[in-house]
Amino acid sequence: MKDDSLGSIKLDTRSVNPGQWQHYRLQLEEGQGGELEFDVFLKPAARSWLVLKQPCG
């Protein structure tokens, strides 16, 4: 038995705000017009969180 792909999406994780839920509804690539609707919660590792909270520059 072979599973057929319905399509794929790309999500730049740098655009996801850490520590809060975000809702997405994205068009599937090569998905014949299909969409994927989902929620994301990004919880970085403790060390990464400290780096993210520091100002750049």
Helices and strands as residue ranges (DSSP letters): G 13-15, E 21-27, E 35-41, H 46-53
